[in-house]
Amino acid sequence: MPEAPGSGSPATDFSVGLLGEFVRLGVRDIVLSPGARSQALALVCAELERLALIRLHVRIDERGAGFLALGLAVESGRPALVVCTSGTAVANLHPAVLEAHHSGVPMILLTADRPDELRGIRSNQTTVQPGLFGPATRLCVDVPTPAGRPDEAEAAAALARRAMDAATGRVAADPGPVQLNLGFREPLSAPVDLTDLSLPAFDSPAPVRSRPEPEPAVPVAAGPRTVVIAGTGATAEAEAFARSGGWPLLAEVSSGARFGPNLVGAYRELLQADEFGGRVERAVVFGHPTLSREIPALLQRDGVEAIVVAATGAEWFNPGHRVRVFARSVIADETAVLAAGTRQAREWLGRWVMTSRRLLDGSADLATPPVGERGMTRAELSALRAPVTRPMLVDAVWRVSWPHDRLVFGASRLIREADRLVSGKKIPVHSNRGLAGIDGTVATAVGVALASQFGPEPRPAGVTRLLLGDLALLHDAGSLLLTPGEPRPRLQVIVGNDGGGTIFDGLEVAASARMESVTRVLFTPQRMDFAQLAAAYGWEYGRAGTRSELEQALTMPPAGPSILEVPLAR
């Protein structure tokens, strides 16, 4: 890499070497929160943006910035950089780091810090930043403070390569967060002009660091009565495996595998039935199942052999510590493929699939005809004017979403309602299920939307829809702020407003504790005016109280960011 002339600020020169190498390695998105100690990094980012070498996203809140980077990485498949100043700014990244850690999402944090001589003496905005995220990082380096030595530019480039390898899982097939803690001395910055610096064009192929060669697939033979389970992150691999072996596919709504002829959408009810779940002898699990209690119960039952499949990661899904077989990939062997065509196998699969379809087709809410049909009966017109229910809401959002769209679920009752009810469809679905928290849901969806709009294969006609509860939106309301100069996502935030955390109504505590106590400390009722919230942040606002209003709002969303409020009964 050709050396840029010295600027007079070792912090700036090191930042040029570090960020320039990240661009060479394929980084295209940088999320930045402003601060004095990180100003050298920030000014180099601004120069890279001026030269159209990166997409720069500026956020005033580090917590939202971290989740924005998470969403960008989930959709694009490559890590985003997060730049922040020292002190509590770094601590605010922790929720996003934990989600990225448990979800295996690459993320690289450039956390500015004081140099060694200012640590441990109560210097302002100074704490112990190296190791702040504990075991959640794949690599944590407390980088020696740049002093202007001739070899520092190459050391910075080498550090970028090391960070990229760790974040993308090239070293240990375990992608996740990386922290580079960067101590800087005054002068904290100098003027930056990188016009003559040789860097790849933005639209050139990005050589993101590759992962290790995959391990050979473990063959799965014919034999016991088998089901294939797909949790979050399972991808279409789970569907292809189930189809090749002729096995029922029990796919969560956020799995990326909820489609195909073997799909069993109503898997919860069937797992509770003796003639279905009670007869299962083997389960092959892809991804991270989190949306039901029936699946962990099945895997802990005596007489059920469990095979857990995960392409990457150091942690394995292992409820009750009962799983004995773990694999990076699996394949239905010749005996399984041949057995899939037998009468016994077809009967096993057919009973699951057909019973599931009958269960899903039995909902009156889902049978309401679409708006616009002529010759409606009074009953049909009455149904269209009836208040929206949760089943109606998740069904309408699912039906209007297509492969060129993106659908993001928050951690609320609505994702469980969708998992219980919606039919199969091959559409991109995202949800932060690593820790299943409500943190950063809006920021994550903004990242997904922006990455889909401006990626190497942009989707100009697509819409990203975020379906979440009212508390999840309020928890991340700050991420609605889009300052001047920031790209505006094609994002429709659909908030099911039932006035608080009604997810607790379905837990045991609702039957055992005093209702006023549950309301006070769990349900936490709110009376937010979402129209005013949208206006304060400059988002368009709509409200849909009936089926007809809901379908119209979903099929004709605004071109820019918008909030659609859907009142729901508790």
Disulfide bonds with the S-S distance in Angstrom:
none
